[in-house]
Amino acid sequence: MTRGLIIGKFLPVHLGHLALIRFAAQQCDELIVSMSYRLDDPIDYLLRYAWLCEIIKDDTRIKVFKMADNFDREELPLDERTKGWAEIIDKVYPKIHMLFSSEEYGAPFAQHLGAENIIFDQQRISVPISASLIRADPFRYWKFIPQVVRPYFVKKICIYGPESTGKSTLAIALAKRFNTTFVPEVAREFLITNDFTVEDIVAIGIAHEVRLKQQALHANKVLFCDTDVITTQIYSKYYLNVVPEILYTLENRTVYNHYFLLDIDVPWVEDGLRDLGHKREEMFSIFKQELDRRSMMYTLLRGSHSERMQQIEHWVIQNLKLQPDH
């Protein structure tokens, strides 16, 4: 059996890495992909490991492992440095016959391993990308980021505020304008009246998180979200006088890049579910207080639907450097 080895940090894994992995897998019977990590890496190592496992899950020839990078001595000359690598690899993995890389370390590292050195696309001509370029400007190099990795870089925008302020209309219109997806107000898929239970509230919170993850997989750089779990907390407190602890757990698992708080200076529209038209000022105050209490960054939107749309478009263009899909 011929066994190959690829090492790397995969910060993040990109199409260049995948081209190398596919090339190497064709040259040997078994391929070990060894992901090194440090706890202070800019991207969590468990997430990077999960990405790699998901990407290669259908190829049984490829084995992905993670290895703590607590042995590398960057101050040493390359030959001595790679000798230290080889000593660790020999202890951790079975005999390596072929080393695959696109880096200058390949020759001395392979020699110390007693393996054949195989260089792939060292000039990065076939896939002109690096992980550092992606980290610096992910949107510019979006096409080089695998589908499973893209949600990490997607910017999430929350359209937030009390009922009948145009959140759903804006989320749909913005998704179309920027050629991306949106997360709908999941509560409307569960409720037909405001006579609901704590169990209903929990189900809504969980479903919102699931939908957000699903839509992020298909988002084109930005994801517009119609409400959030803070909204679910507010209505749970208002109607049931209790907020299930899981809603705070769900909140802590999702970070939005910006909030747009919609004011109540638009007509209130009856739709069969809304019943707080007589308490608009009170509810707006509650929504605003929840953002202020968390020291959230947000933009207050007033005016007509088209004026609100223009304000959000301008913010996305200026802050995310994205252009609408004309």
C-alpha positions in Angstrom: 0.0 0.0 0.0 1.3 3.4 -0.9 0.4 6.1 1.6 0.4 9.8 0.9 0.5 12.8 3.2 -0.7 16.4 3.0 -0.2 18.8 5.9 -1.7 22.2 6.4 -3.6 24.6 8.6 -6.5 25.0 6.2 -7.3 28.6 7.4 -9.7 28.1 5.7 -9.8 25.2 3.3 -10.2 26.5 -0.3 -10.4 25.2 -3.8 -6.6 25.2 -4.1 -6.4 22.8 -1.2 -9.1 20.6 -2.7 -7.3 20.5 -6.1 -4.2 19.3 -4.2 -6.2 16.7 -2.2 -7.9 15.3 -5.4 -4.5 15.1 -7.2 -2.9 13.3 -4.3 -5.7 10.9 -3.8 -5.2 9.7 -7.4 -1.6 8.9 -6.8 -1.8 6.7 -3.7 -3.9 4.0 -2.0 -4.4 6.0 1.2 -4.1 9.7 1.8 -3.6 11.3 5.2 -4.6 14.9 5.4 -3.1 16.3 8.7 -4.5 19.5 9.9 -2.3 21.4 12.3 -3.8 23.9 14.7 -3.1 26.3 17.6 -5.8 27.5 20.0 -5.2 31.1 18.9 -5.7 30.4 15.2 -8.0 33.0 13.6 -10.5 30.3 12.7 -11.5 27.7 15.3 -9.8 24.4 14.6 -12.8 22.2 15.2 -14.7 24.1 12.6 -11.9 23.7 10.1 -11.7 20.0 10.9 -15.5 19.6 10.4 -15.2 21.4 7.0 -12.5 19.0 5.8 -14.4 15.9 7.0 -17.6 17.1 5.3 -15.8 17.8 2.0 -14.0 14.4 1.7 -16.7 12.3 3.4 -17.5 10.3 0.3 -13.8 9.2 -0.5 -12.8 6.4 1.9 -9.2 6.6 0.7 -8.7 10.0 2.4 -8.3 10.2 6.2 -8.4 13.5 8.0 -6.6 14.1 11.3 -6.0 17.1 13.5 -2.7 17.7 15.2 -1.8 20.3 17.8 1.0 22.5 16.5 3.1 22.6 19.7 6.3 21.4 18.2 7.2 23.7 15.3 10.2 25.9 15.7 9.9 28.7 13.1 13.2 30.3 14.1 15.1 27.3 12.7 16.5 26.9 9.2 14.0 25.0 7.0 16.1 21.8 7.0 16.2 21.6 10.7 12.6 22.7 11.1 11.3 20.0 8.8 13.4 17.4 10.5 11.4 18.2 13.6 8.2 17.8 11.7 9.3 14.4 10.3 10.1 13.1 13.8 6.6 13.9 15.0 4.9 12.5 11.8 6.9 9.3 12.2 5.5 8.9 15.7 1.9 9.7 14.9 1.2 8.2 11.5 2.1 5.0 9.7 4.9 5.0 7.2 4.5 7.8 4.6 5.6 7.0 1.1 4.6 10.2 -0.7 4.5 13.8 0.4 2.3 16.2 -1.6 2.6 19.9 -1.3 2.8 23.2 -3.2 5.4 24.7 -0.9 9.2 24.9 -0.7 9.2 22.9 2.5 8.3 19.8 0.4 11.9 18.7 -0.6 13.5 18.8 2.9 10.4 17.5 4.6 10.1 14.5 2.2 13.8 13.7 2.6 13.5 13.5 6.4 10.4 11.3 6.0 12.1 9.1 3.5 9.3 9.8 1.2 8.9 10.8 -2.4 8.4 14.6 -2.8 5.6 15.5 -5.2 5.0 19.1 -5.9 1.6 20.3 -7.2 1.0 23.7 -8.8 3.7 25.5 -6.8 3.1 28.7 -8.7 -0.6 28.5 -8.0 -1.5 28.8 -11.7 -4.4 26.4 -11.9 -6.0 27.7 -8.7 -4.6 31.2 -8.0 -5.6 31.5 -4.3 -4.2 31.4 -0.8 -5.9 31.2 2.6 -4.5 34.5 3.7 -6.0 36.2 0.6 -9.4 34.8 1.5 -9.2 35.9 5.2 -8.2 39.4 4.1 -11.0 39.8 1.5 -13.4 36.8 1.4 -15.9 38.5 -0.9 -13.3 39.2 -3.5 -12.3 35.6 -3.6 -15.7 34.1 -3.0 -15.5 31.7 -6.0 -12.5 30.0 -4.4 -14.4 29.2 -1.1 -16.1 25.8 -0.9 -19.9 25.8 -0.3 -19.6 24.3 3.1 -17.1 27.0 4.2 -19.0 30.1 2.8 -21.5 30.5 5.8 -18.5 31.3 8.0 -17.9 34.5 5.9 -21.5 35.4 5.2 -22.6 38.7 6.7 -25.9 38.4 8.5 -28.2 41.5 8.6 -31.2 41.5 10.9 -34.3 43.4 9.9 -35.8 44.0 13.4 -38.7 45.8 15.0 -42.3 45.5 16.2 -45.1 44.2 14.1 -46.3 45.9 10.9 -43.2 47.9 10.2 -42.3 46.2 6.8 -39.7 43.7 7.9 -40.8 40.8 5.7 -41.3 43.0 2.7 -37.8 44.5 3.1 -36.1 41.1 3.7 -37.6 39.7 0.5 -36.8 42.8 -1.6 -33.2 43.1 -0.3 -32.5 39.4 -1.0 -33.7 39.9 -4.6 -31.7 43.2 -4.9 -28.4 41.6 -3.8 -29.1 38.2 -5.5 -29.0 36.3 -2.2 -31.3 34.5 0.2 -33.3 35.5 3.3 -34.6 34.0 6.5 -38.4 34.5 6.8 -40.2 35.2 10.0 -40.4 31.6 11.2 -43.1 32.3 13.8 -45.7 32.7 11.1 -45.1 29.1 10.0 -46.1 27.9 13.5 -48.8 30.3 14.7 -52.3 31.2 13.4 -53.3 33.0 16.6 -51.5 34.6 19.6 -52.7 31.8 21.8 -49.5 29.9 22.1 -47.4 28.0 24.7 -43.9 27.9 25.9 -43.3 24.8 23.9 -44.4 26.7 20.8 -42.0 29.5 21.6 -39.1 27.1 22.0 -40.0 25.4 18.7 -40.0 28.7 17.0 -36.6 29.6 18.4 -35.0 26.3 17.3 -36.6 26.5 13.9 -35.3 30.0 13.3 -31.7 28.8 14.0 -32.2 25.8 11.7 -33.5 28.0 8.9 -30.7 30.5 9.4 -28.1 27.8 9.0 -29.9 26.4 5.9 -30.1 29.7 4.2 -26.5 30.7 5.0 -25.4 27.7 2.9 -27.0 29.3 -0.1 -26.4 33.0 0.6 -24.4 35.1 -1.7 -22.1 36.9 0.7 -25.0 38.5 2.7 -28.0 37.1 4.4 -31.1 39.2 5.3 -33.0 37.9 8.3 -36.6 38.8 9.1 -36.5 39.1 12.9 -34.3 37.2 15.3 -34.5 35.2 18.5 -34.5 38.4 20.6 -37.9 39.1 18.9 -39.1 35.6 20.1 -37.9 36.5 23.6 -39.8 39.8 23.6 -43.1 38.2 22.5 -42.6 35.3 25.0 -42.2 37.7 27.8 -45.1 39.9 26.7 -47.7 37.1 26.1 -46.5 34.4 28.6 -44.5 36.4 31.1 -41.6 34.0 30.8 -38.6 33.6 28.6 -37.3 30.0 28.2 -33.6 29.8 29.0 -32.9 28.1 25.7 -33.8 31.3 23.8 -30.8 33.0 25.4 -28.6 30.0 24.5 -29.8 30.3 20.9 -29.1 34.0 20.9 -25.5 33.5 22.0 -24.9 31.1 19.1 -25.7 33.6 16.4 -23.9 36.9 15.8 -25.5 39.4 13.4 -23.2 41.9 11.7 -25.8 44.7 11.9 -29.3 45.4 13.0 -31.8 47.7 11.3 -34.5 48.8 13.8 -37.7 49.8 12.0 -39.7 52.7 13.4 -43.5 52.7 13.6 -44.0 55.8 11.4 -45.8 53.6 8.8 -49.5 52.6 8.8 -50.4 49.6 11.0 -51.9 46.8 8.8 -54.3 44.2 10.2 -53.4 40.6 9.0 -55.3 38.3 11.4 -52.3 37.6 13.7 -51.2 41.1 14.7 -53.1 42.4 17.7 -50.9 45.1 19.2 -51.8 48.0 17.0 -52.9 50.0 20.0 -49.6 49.5 21.7 -47.2 50.4 18.9 -45.2 53.0 20.9 -44.8 50.6 23.9 -43.6 47.7 21.7 -41.2 49.9 19.8 -39.7 51.1 23.0 -39.3 47.5 24.2 -37.6 46.4 20.9 -35.2 49.4 21.1 -34.4 48.8 24.8 -33.4 45.2 24.1 -30.8 46.4 21.6 -29.6 49.2 23.8 -29.3 46.9 26.8 -27.0 44.6 24.8 -25.0 47.5 23.4 -25.9 46.3 19.9 -24.8 48.3 16.8 -28.0 49.3 14.9 -29.4 51.8 12.5 -32.9 53.3 13.1 -34.9 53.4 9.9 -37.7 55.9 9.4 -39.8 56.9 6.3 -41.5 55.0 3.5 -40.7 51.5 2.4 -38.6 52.8 -0.5 -36.7 55.2 1.8 -35.9 52.4 4.2 -34.8 50.2 1.3 -32.5 52.9 0.1 -30.9 53.3 3.5 -30.2 49.6 3.9 -28.8 49.4 0.3 -26.5 52.3 1.0 -25.3 50.7 4.2 -24.5 47.4 2.5 -22.7 49.1 -0.3 -20.7 51.3 2.0 -19.9 48.8 4.8 -19.8 45.4 3.0 -18.6 46.7 -0.4 -21.3 44.8 -2.2 -23.2 46.1 -5.2 -26.9 45.4 -5.9 -27.8 43.0 -8.7 -29.1 45.4 -11.3 
